[in-house]
C-alpha cells in the first residue's frame, strides 16, 4: 500500500508540476494579450476549465500527501513526506489566499496590476510543486530504483 500511495503522489504531482510551469511561463503571461472586449469571458472560461483539470489532481495529491505521512515506505526518510505535506499546504494557501482572489478580481475586467500580482505570486506554487516533484523523485528512487 505505501508504494501505491507514493506512485499516486508522483503521478499527481508530476502532472501538476508540468501544468504549473505551462501556466507560469505560457498561460498567465498571455492574459495580457487578450483584448479588453474578450477578457472577462476569457477569464471566466479559464477559471471554469482549469478547475476541472486541477481540482481532482490537487485533491488526489493532498489526500496521498496526508496518507504518505502515515504509510511511508521504510526506505524513505521520515522528513520527505512531512516536507511534501508542508509544500501542499503552501500551495493550497497560496491558491486560496492569493491566486483565487486575483482571478476573482480579473473576472471583472483586465487590471495590469492584478495580472502582475497573479504572475509574480504564482512563482510560490511553481517553486513548491517543483520542489515536491524533486523530493518525490528521490523517494521514488529510494523505493523503486535504489
C-alpha positions in Angstrom: 0.0 0.0 0.0 2.7 2.6 0.8 4.2 2.0 -2.7 0.8 2.7 -4.3 0.4 5.9 -2.3 3.9 7.0 -3.3 3.2 6.3 -7.0 -0.1 8.3 -6.8 1.9 11.1 -5.3 4.5 11.0 -8.0 1.8 10.8 -10.7 -0.4 13.6 -9.5 2.5 15.9 -8.5 4.2 15.2 -11.9 1.1 16.3 -13.8 0.6 19.4 -11.6 4.2 20.4 -11.9 4.2 20.3 -15.7 0.9 22.1 -15.7 2.0 24.9 -13.3 5.2 25.5 -15.4 3.0 25.8 -18.5 0.7 28.2 -16.7 3.6 30.2 -15.3 5.6 30.6 -18.5 2.9 30.5 -21.2 -0.7 30.9 -20.0 -0.6 33.6 -17.3 1.7 36.0 -19.2 -0.6 35.7 -22.3 -3.6 37.1 -20.2 -2.2 40.5 -21.1 -2.6 39.7 -24.8 -6.4 39.1 -24.6 -8.3 42.1 -25.8 -10.4 44.1 -23.3 -13.6 43.2 -25.0 -12.9 39.4 -24.7 -11.1 39.3 -21.4 -14.0 38.9 -19.0 -15.3 35.9 -20.9 -11.8 34.5 -21.3 -11.1 34.8 -17.6 -14.4 33.2 -16.7 -13.8 30.3 -19.1 -10.2 29.9 -17.8 -11.3 29.6 -14.2 -14.1 27.1 -15.1 -11.9 24.9 -17.3 -8.7 24.9 -15.2 -10.7 23.9 -12.1 -11.9 20.8 -13.9 -8.3 19.9 -14.7 -6.5 20.8 -11.5 -9.3 20.2 -8.9 -9.3 16.4 -8.9 -5.5 16.3 -9.3 -5.0 18.6 -6.3 -7.4 16.5 -4.2 -5.6 13.3 -5.1 -2.2 15.0 -4.3 -3.5 16.3 -1.0 -5.0 13.0 0.1 -2.0 11.0 -0.8 0.3 13.6 0.8 -1.5 13.0 4.1 -1.6 9.2 3.6 2.2 9.1 2.8 3.0 10.6 6.3 1.4 7.5 7.9 2.1 5.0 5.1 5.7 5.9 4.4 7.8 3.2 2.7 10.5 2.2 5.1 13.3 3.2 2.7 12.0 6.8 2.6 13.3 9.2 5.3 10.6 10.5 7.5 11.3 14.1 6.6 10.3 13.6 2.9 6.5 13.0 3.5 6.4 15.8 6.0 8.2 18.2 3.7 5.9 17.2 0.9 2.8 17.8 3.0 4.1 21.2 4.1 4.5 22.1 0.4 1.0 21.0 -0.3 -0.2 23.3 2.5 1.8 26.2 1.0 0.3 25.5 -2.5 -3.3 25.4 -1.2 -2.8 28.5 1.0 -1.3 30.4 -1.9 -4.1 29.3 -4.2 -6.8 30.2 -1.8 -5.3 33.5 -0.4 -3.6 34.9 -3.5 -4.3 33.3 -6.9 -8.1 32.8 -6.5 -8.6 36.4 -5.3 -6.6 37.6 -8.3 -8.7 35.6 -10.6 -11.8 36.9 -8.9 -10.7 40.5 -9.5 -9.7 39.8 -13.1 -13.2 38.3 -13.7 -14.5 41.9 -13.5 -12.0 43.0 -16.2 -8.3 43.1 -17.0 -6.2 45.0 -14.5 -2.5 45.2 -15.2 -1.6 45.4 -11.5 -3.7 42.4 -10.5 -2.4 40.5 -13.5 1.2 41.2 -12.5 0.4 40.1 -8.9 -1.0 36.9 -10.3 2.1 36.2 -12.4 4.6 37.1 -9.7 2.8 35.3 -6.8 2.3 32.1 -8.9 6.0 31.5 -8.5 5.2 30.4 -5.0 3.2 27.5 -6.4 5.6 26.9 -9.2 8.6 26.5 -6.9 6.7 24.5 -4.3 5.4 22.0 -6.9 8.9 21.7 -8.5 10.4 21.1 -5.1 7.7 18.5 -4.3 8.4 16.7 -7.6 12.1 16.6 -6.8 11.8 15.1 -3.3 9.2 12.6 -4.6 11.5 11.5 -7.3 14.2 11.0 -4.7 11.6 9.0 -2.7 10.7 7.0 -5.8 14.3 6.3 -6.5 14.8 5.1 -2.9 11.8 2.8 -3.2 11.9 1.5 -6.8 15.4 2.2 -8.1 17.8 2.2 -5.2 
